[in-house]
Amino acid sequence: MNSHTAPLPDRRRLLTSARPMPDFEVVGSDGPWLLRADGTRILDGSSGLLCTNVGQSSRKVLARIEEQFSRFTFGGAAVVQPHLQLELTGRLSRAVGRPDDSVALVTCGTLGVEVAIGLARNIARARGGRARADILTCDLSYHGMSAFTLALAGNHARRPRPADAMGLGPAFPAPYPPTHPHDSGRTCTADCAEEVAKAIDSRGADNVAAVLLEPVNGTTGGAYIPPDGYLRRVQDICRARDVLVIHDEVLTGLWRTGPSLASRRWDGVEPDIVILSKGLGAGYTPVAAVLLSPGLAPLLHHQDADPLPAMGTMAAHPLMAAACLGVLDELEALDHDALRARGERLGEALRSLTGLPGVRDVRGVGHLYGVELAPGLLWPLLRQAEQRGVFFYPFTGAGDPQSEGLVVAPPLTSTDEDLDFLTAALADAVRALN
């Protein structure tokens, strides 16, 4: 009996996430579609885990990997000249409008966040002494799955027990109603950035290295967009106190929200450090890139700076770099005007769902939306949607009582016909619940 015919072990032996629904057997893929063993196909309505930005089975990605595979499959960048990795850093930084940035390549978004924090602490200490170590986040944030990043951020569904949180936690409210309500029903505005100023000043600016935030909310809350002017105000507050700004664009980067970076939706927003991941690897390779503005990079070599953060054996892996170049080949070949137009039409179609019973809100931008549902409808809706040929990823709710909903984030390579199918299937699934 060979490995292809041997019986599979008990599913419970694979220690990974699960859901209260049957999974399906996949035998092939075609862009945003998965082909099932029963001969049907199902549309990936959330880009897998918000990562398959260019769909599956890309020939451009395969060609890049095969080319590098025929040369060598591993070579530490400190030993083997990193030509491919340098090509990637140059293309990536130009693509997101930060052409002179320095770039660290690591193996996942969580490690990217930790490396970004390490770099921020090194820079802050080189600029102003060794007291600066605190990293401030908001109460509707998610920045990775390590014990440190889970404790630091505000994803209440995944936060560790208090005894395991190392004394860490979010420092200020997000500028969204579920966690930052106002009297008389007033909505959040750019003035909510003053909560960041209070958080820094309460710690003492000399003790704060950076503020870490998602420029557009991801899966903790479900695609909230900050008020106009908020990110610029946060930036001004931090610059006035000599505190760095880190943008976690693990989920939102590389045209997911329309522009190459979500922060580009607002004029004058230029973070010191940017973290990219999901859209860069696009499901073909684990990867994260940490981009550091050119004015700060020399401080890493200051006599008072600590060594660079450890980045791991597989950091800047040549096959990883090759796959990412193939992803950029796909992304940069897109008609970006048409991409933005498709995102706008997707939003219009989804917002029409708010008139249906059980749909509380639809929010988002580009190819990233959250559909908030009445309590108890999430899993029944996902089941109905899958019966109609599309699957989605649930988001972690916010507020008290906790909201729930699903993320609509199809691959950027989806056609108008794909998106029409998605929205029609979702609308029909919602109606089937009532």
C-alpha positions as CSV (number, residue, x, y, z in Angstrom):
1,M,0.0,0.0,0.0
2,N,1.5,3.3,-1.0
3,S,1.1,6.7,0.6
4,H,-1.7,7.7,-1.9
5,T,-3.9,4.7,-0.9
6,A,-3.2,4.4,2.8
7,P,-6.1,5.4,5.0
8,L,-6.0,9.0,6.4
9,P,-5.4,9.4,10.1
10,D,-8.2,10.6,12.3
11,R,-9.0,14.3,11.4
12,R,-8.6,15.3,15.1
13,R,-4.9,14.5,14.9
14,L,-4.4,17.5,12.6
15,L,-4.3,20.4,15.2
16,T,-5.7,23.2,13.2
17,S,-8.8,25.4,13.1
18,A,-12.2,23.9,12.3
19,R,-15.7,25.1,11.8
20,P,-19.2,23.7,12.7
21,M,-19.8,22.7,9.1
22,P,-18.7,19.9,6.8
23,D,-15.7,20.6,4.7
24,F,-15.6,19.7,1.0
25,E,-13.2,17.6,-1.1
26,V,-11.3,19.8,-3.6
27,V,-9.7,18.2,-6.7
28,G,-8.8,21.2,-8.7
29,S,-8.9,25.0,-9.0
30,D,-9.5,27.7,-11.6
31,G,-8.8,31.3,-10.5
32,P,-11.4,32.1,-7.8
33,W,-13.1,28.8,-8.2
34,L,-12.5,25.5,-6.4
35,L,-13.5,22.3,-8.2
36,R,-15.1,19.7,-5.9
37,A,-14.9,15.9,-6.1
38,D,-18.6,15.7,-6.9
39,G,-18.1,17.6,-10.2
40,T,-19.5,20.9,-8.9
41,R,-17.5,24.1,-8.3
42,I,-17.6,26.7,-5.5
43,L,-16.5,30.3,-5.6
44,D,-14.0,31.5,-3.0
45,G,-15.8,34.5,-1.7
46,S,-13.1,35.5,0.9
47,S,-9.9,34.8,-1.0
48,G,-9.3,31.7,1.3
49,L,-8.1,33.3,4.5
50,L,-8.0,36.8,2.9
51,C,-4.9,35.9,1.0
52,T,-5.5,34.4,-2.5
53,N,-5.5,37.8,-4.2
54,V,-4.7,36.5,-7.7
55,G,-6.7,33.3,-7.5
56,Q,-5.1,29.8,-7.7
57,S,-3.1,28.0,-10.3
58,S,-1.3,31.1,-11.7
59,R,1.0,30.2,-14.6
60,K,3.0,33.4,-13.9
61,V,3.7,32.3,-10.3
62,L,4.6,28.7,-11.4
63,A,7.0,30.0,-14.1
64,R,8.9,32.1,-11.5
65,I,9.2,29.2,-9.1
66,E,10.3,26.8,-11.7
67,E,13.0,29.2,-12.9
68,Q,14.4,29.6,-9.5
69,F,14.0,25.9,-8.6
70,S,16.3,25.0,-11.5
71,R,19.0,27.2,-10.1
72,F,19.0,26.5,-6.3
73,T,16.2,26.0,-3.8
74,F,17.9,27.4,-0.6
75,G,20.6,29.9,0.1
76,G,20.9,32.2,3.1
77,A,21.0,35.8,2.0
78,A,24.1,36.3,4.1
79,V,25.9,33.6,2.2
80,V,24.5,33.5,-1.4
81,Q,24.1,36.8,-3.2
82,P,20.4,37.7,-2.9
83,H,19.8,38.9,-6.4
84,L,16.2,37.6,-6.5
85,Q,15.4,39.0,-3.1
86,L,16.7,42.4,-4.1
87,E,14.6,42.3,-7.2
88,L,11.6,41.6,-5.1
89,T,12.3,44.4,-2.6
90,G,12.8,46.9,-5.4
91,R,9.6,46.0,-7.2
92,L,7.5,45.8,-4.1
93,S,8.6,49.1,-2.7
94,R,8.0,50.8,-6.0
95,A,4.6,49.2,-6.4
96,V,3.4,50.6,-3.1
97,G,4.8,54.1,-3.7
98,R,7.7,53.8,-1.2
99,P,10.6,53.3,-3.7
100,D,13.4,54.1,-1.2
101,D,12.3,52.0,1.7
102,S,14.5,49.3,3.2
103,V,12.7,45.9,3.4
104,A,12.9,42.8,5.6
105,L,11.5,39.6,4.2
106,V,10.2,37.1,6.7
107,T,7.9,34.1,6.7
108,C,4.4,35.2,7.9
109,G,2.4,38.2,9.0
110,T,2.8,37.5,12.7
111,L,6.6,37.4,12.4
112,G,6.4,40.6,10.2
113,V,4.6,42.4,13.1
114,E,7.1,41.2,15.6
115,V,10.0,42.2,13.4
116,A,8.4,45.6,12.8
117,I,8.1,46.1,16.6
118,G,11.7,45.1,17.0
119,L,12.8,47.6,14.4
120,A,10.7,50.3,16.0
121,R,12.2,49.7,19.4
122,N,15.7,49.8,18.0
123,I,15.0,53.1,16.2
124,A,13.3,54.7,19.2
125,R,16.1,53.8,21.5
126,A,18.7,55.1,19.0
127,R,16.8,58.4,18.8
128,G,16.0,58.9,22.4
129,G,17.3,56.4,24.9
130,R,16.5,52.9,26.1
131,A,13.3,53.6,28.0
132,R,11.2,53.6,24.8
133,A,9.7,50.1,24.4
134,D,5.9,50.3,24.6
135,I,3.8,49.5,21.5
136,L,0.2,50.9,21.6
137,T,-2.7,49.3,19.8
138,C,-6.5,49.7,19.8
139,D,-9.2,47.6,21.2
140,L,-10.5,46.4,17.8
141,S,-7.2,45.3,16.4
142,Y,-5.6,42.0,15.4
143,H,-1.9,41.7,14.7
144,G,-1.0,38.0,14.6
145,M,-1.1,34.7,16.4
146,S,2.0,34.6,18.6
147,A,1.5,34.8,22.4
148,F,3.0,38.3,22.3
149,T,0.9,39.7,19.4
150,L,-2.3,38.2,20.7
151,A,-1.7,39.8,24.1
152,L,-0.8,43.1,22.7
153,A,-3.9,43.6,20.5
154,G,-7.6,43.7,20.9
155,N,-9.1,40.6,19.3
156,H,-11.3,39.7,22.3
157,A,-12.2,36.2,20.9
158,R,-8.5,35.2,20.7
159,R,-7.0,37.1,23.6
160,P,-5.1,34.9,26.1
161,R,-6.3,34.5,29.6
162,P,-5.3,37.4,31.9
163,A,-2.6,35.3,33.5
164,D,-1.1,34.5,30.1
165,A,-1.2,38.1,28.7
166,M,2.1,39.3,30.1
167,G,0.5,42.4,31.3
168,L,-0.2,43.6,27.8
169,G,-3.4,44.8,26.1
170,P,-4.8,47.5,23.8
171,A,-4.3,51.1,24.9
172,F,-7.0,53.1,23.1
173,P,-10.4,52.7,21.6
174,A,-10.8,52.2,17.8
175,P,-12.7,55.0,16.1
176,Y,-15.7,52.9,15.4
177,P,-19.1,52.9,17.3
178,P,-19.0,49.3,18.8
179,T,-16.1,50.1,21.0
180,H,-16.1,53.9,21.0
181,P,-19.8,55.1,21.4
182,H,-20.7,58.8,21.7
183,D,-23.6,60.6,23.3
184,S,-26.6,61.5,21.1
185,G,-25.7,58.9,18.5
186,R,-22.8,61.0,17.2
187,T,-20.4,59.0,15.0
188,C,-16.7,58.8,15.3
189,T,-14.7,61.6,13.7
190,A,-11.0,62.5,13.3
191,D,-11.2,63.9,16.8
192,C,-11.2,60.3,18.1
193,A,-7.4,60.5,17.4
194,E,-7.2,62.4,20.7
195,E,-7.6,59.0,22.4
196,V,-4.2,58.1,21.0
197,A,-2.7,61.2,22.4
198,K,-4.1,60.4,25.8
199,A,-2.7,56.9,25.7
200,I,0.8,58.1,24.7
201,D,0.8,60.9,27.3
202,S,-0.5,58.6,30.1
203,R,2.5,56.2,29.5
204,G,4.8,59.1,29.0
205,A,6.1,59.6,25.4
206,D,9.6,58.7,26.5
207,N,8.3,55.2,27.1
208,V,6.5,54.7,23.8
209,A,8.2,53.4,20.7
210,A,5.3,53.2,18.3
211,V,1.6,53.1,17.7
212,L,0.5,50.0,15.7
213,L,-2.8,50.1,13.8
214,E,-4.7,48.7,10.8
215,P,-5.5,51.6,8.4
216,V,-8.7,49.8,7.5
217,N,-10.1,47.4,10.1
218,G,-9.8,43.7,9.1
219,T,-11.5,40.7,10.5
220,T,-11.9,42.0,14.1
221,G,-15.0,43.9,13.7
222,G,-15.4,43.4,9.9
223,A,-14.0,46.0,7.5
224,Y,-14.6,49.3,9.4
225,I,-13.2,52.3,7.7
226,P,-11.7,55.1,9.9
227,P,-13.2,58.6,9.7
228,D,-11.7,61.0,7.2
229,G,-8.7,62.7,8.7
230,Y,-8.2,60.2,11.5
231,L,-5.0,58.5,10.3
232,R,-3.4,61.9,9.5
233,R,-4.3,63.1,13.0
234,V,-2.8,60.0,14.6
235,Q,0.3,60.5,12.5
236,D,0.6,64.2,13.6
237,I,0.1,63.3,17.2
238,C,2.8,60.6,17.1
239,R,5.3,62.8,15.2
240,A,4.9,65.6,17.7
241,R,5.9,63.1,20.4
242,D,8.7,61.4,18.5
243,V,6.7,58.2,18.4
244,L,6.7,56.0,15.3
245,V,3.6,54.9,13.3
246,I,3.4,51.3,12.1
247,H,0.6,50.3,9.7
248,D,-0.4,46.6,9.7
249,E,-1.4,46.1,6.1
250,V,-1.1,42.3,6.3
251,L,-4.7,42.0,5.1
252,T,-5.4,45.3,3.3
253,G,-2.2,45.8,1.3
254,L,-1.6,45.4,-2.4
255,W,-4.8,46.7,-3.9
256,R,-7.2,44.8,-1.6
257,T,-9.0,48.1,-0.7
258,G,-8.4,49.8,-4.0
259,P,-5.0,51.6,-3.9
260,S,-1.8,49.7,-3.4
261,L,-1.9,50.5,0.3
262,A,-5.1,51.2,2.2
263,S,-3.4,54.3,3.8
264,R,-3.2,55.8,0.2
265,R,-6.9,56.4,0.4
266,W,-6.1,59.6,2.4
267,D,-3.7,62.4,1.5
268,G,-0.7,62.9,3.6
269,V,-0.7,59.6,5.4
270,E,2.9,58.2,5.4
271,P,3.6,55.6,8.1
272,D,7.1,55.0,9.3
273,I,6.8,51.2,8.9
274,V,4.4,49.1,6.8
275,I,3.8,45.4,7.1
276,L,2.6,43.4,4.1
277,S,1.8,39.7,3.9
278,K,-1.3,38.0,2.7
279,G,-1.6,39.7,-0.7
280,L,2.1,39.4,-1.4
281,G,2.3,35.6,-1.0
282,A,-1.3,35.3,-2.3
283,G,-1.6,31.8,-0.9
284,Y,1.4,30.5,-2.9
285,T,4.0,31.0,-0.2
286,P,4.2,32.1,3.5
287,V,5.7,35.6,3.5
288,A,5.7,39.0,5.1
289,A,7.6,42.2,4.1
290,V,8.4,44.9,6.5
291,L,9.0,48.3,4.8
292,L,11.0,50.9,6.7
293,S,11.1,54.6,5.5
294,P,14.6,55.7,4.3
295,G,15.1,58.4,6.9
296,L,15.0,55.9,9.7
297,A,17.0,53.0,8.2
298,P,20.4,54.6,9.1
299,L,19.4,54.6,12.8
300,L,19.6,50.8,12.8
301,H,23.3,51.1,12.5
302,H,23.6,53.7,15.3
303,Q,26.1,52.8,18.0
304,D,23.2,52.7,20.6
305,A,20.9,50.5,18.5
306,D,20.4,46.9,19.3
307,P,21.1,44.1,16.7
308,L,18.4,43.6,14.1
309,P,15.6,41.4,15.2
310,A,16.0,37.7,14.5
311,M,14.1,36.8,11.3
312,G,14.4,33.0,11.0
313,T,16.0,30.4,8.9
314,M,13.5,30.8,6.1
315,A,13.6,34.6,5.9
316,A,14.3,35.9,2.4
317,H,14.0,32.3,1.0
318,P,14.7,32.3,-2.7
319,L,11.6,30.2,-3.7
320,M,9.5,32.5,-1.5
321,A,10.9,35.5,-3.4
322,A,10.3,33.9,-6.7
323,A,6.6,33.2,-5.9
324,C,6.1,36.8,-4.7
325,L,7.6,38.1,-8.0
326,G,5.0,36.0,-9.8
327,V,2.3,37.4,-7.7
328,L,3.5,40.9,-8.5
329,D,3.5,39.9,-12.2
330,E,-0.2,39.1,-11.8
331,L,-1.1,42.1,-9.7
332,E,0.7,44.7,-11.9
333,A,-0.8,43.2,-15.0
334,L,-4.4,44.0,-13.8
335,D,-6.3,46.9,-15.2
336,H,-6.4,48.9,-12.0
337,D,-9.1,51.3,-13.2
338,A,-11.3,48.3,-14.0
339,L,-10.4,46.8,-10.6
340,R,-11.5,49.9,-8.7
341,A,-14.8,50.0,-10.8
342,R,-15.5,46.3,-10.0
343,G,-14.9,47.0,-6.3
344,E,-17.4,49.9,-6.4
345,R,-20.0,47.7,-8.1
346,L,-19.4,45.0,-5.6
347,G,-20.0,47.4,-2.7
348,E,-23.2,48.7,-4.3
349,A,-24.5,45.2,-4.7
350,L,-23.6,44.2,-1.2
351,R,-25.1,47.4,0.4
352,S,-28.4,46.6,-1.2
353,L,-28.6,43.6,1.2
354,T,-29.1,46.0,4.1
355,G,-32.8,46.1,3.2
356,L,-33.2,42.4,3.8
357,P,-34.2,40.9,7.2
358,G,-31.2,39.8,9.3
359,V,-28.6,42.0,7.7
360,R,-27.6,44.8,10.2
361,D,-24.9,46.5,8.2
362,V,-22.6,46.3,5.2
363,R,-19.4,48.3,5.3
364,G,-16.0,48.2,3.5
365,V,-14.3,49.4,0.4
366,G,-12.6,47.9,-2.7
367,H,-12.6,44.1,-2.5
368,L,-13.0,44.0,1.3
369,Y,-16.5,44.1,2.9
370,G,-18.0,43.0,6.2
371,V,-21.7,41.9,6.2
372,E,-22.9,42.1,9.8
373,L,-25.8,39.9,10.7
374,A,-28.4,39.5,13.4
375,P,-27.4,37.1,16.2
376,G,-27.6,33.5,15.4
377,L,-27.6,33.8,11.6
378,L,-23.9,33.5,10.8
379,W,-23.5,29.8,10.4
380,P,-26.9,29.2,8.9
381,L,-26.1,31.8,6.3
382,L,-22.7,30.3,5.5
383,R,-24.4,26.9,5.1
384,Q,-27.0,28.4,2.7
385,A,-24.3,30.2,0.7
386,E,-22.3,27.1,0.3
387,Q,-25.4,25.2,-1.0
388,R,-25.6,28.0,-3.6
389,G,-21.9,27.6,-4.7
390,V,-19.9,30.3,-2.7
391,F,-18.1,30.2,0.6
392,F,-17.1,33.0,2.9
393,Y,-14.9,33.6,6.0
394,P,-16.6,34.7,9.2
395,F,-15.3,37.8,11.1
396,T,-14.8,38.2,14.8
397,G,-17.5,40.6,16.1
398,A,-17.2,43.7,18.2
399,G,-19.2,45.4,20.9
400,D,-21.4,44.1,23.7
401,P,-23.3,42.0,22.8
402,Q,-20.8,40.8,20.3
403,S,-21.7,41.2,16.7
404,E,-21.2,38.6,14.0
405,G,-20.9,38.5,10.3
406,L,-19.0,37.4,7.2
407,V,-16.2,38.9,5.2
408,V,-16.7,39.3,1.4
409,A,-13.3,39.6,-0.1
410,P,-13.0,37.8,-3.5
411,P,-9.8,37.5,-5.4
412,L,-8.8,40.6,-7.3
413,T,-8.7,38.6,-10.5
414,S,-12.5,37.8,-10.2
415,T,-14.5,38.8,-13.3
416,D,-17.7,40.8,-13.3
417,E,-19.5,37.5,-13.9
418,D,-17.9,36.0,-10.9
419,L,-18.9,38.9,-8.7
420,D,-22.4,38.9,-10.0
421,F,-22.7,35.2,-9.2
422,L,-21.3,35.9,-5.7
423,T,-23.7,38.7,-4.8
424,A,-26.7,36.9,-6.3
425,A,-25.9,33.7,-4.3
426,L,-25.4,35.7,-1.1
427,A,-28.7,37.6,-1.5
428,D,-30.6,34.4,-2.2
429,A,-29.0,32.8,0.8
430,V,-30.1,35.7,3.0
431,R,-33.6,35.4,1.7
432,A,-33.7,31.7,2.5
433,L,-33.2,32.4,6.2
434,N,-36.4,34.5,6.4
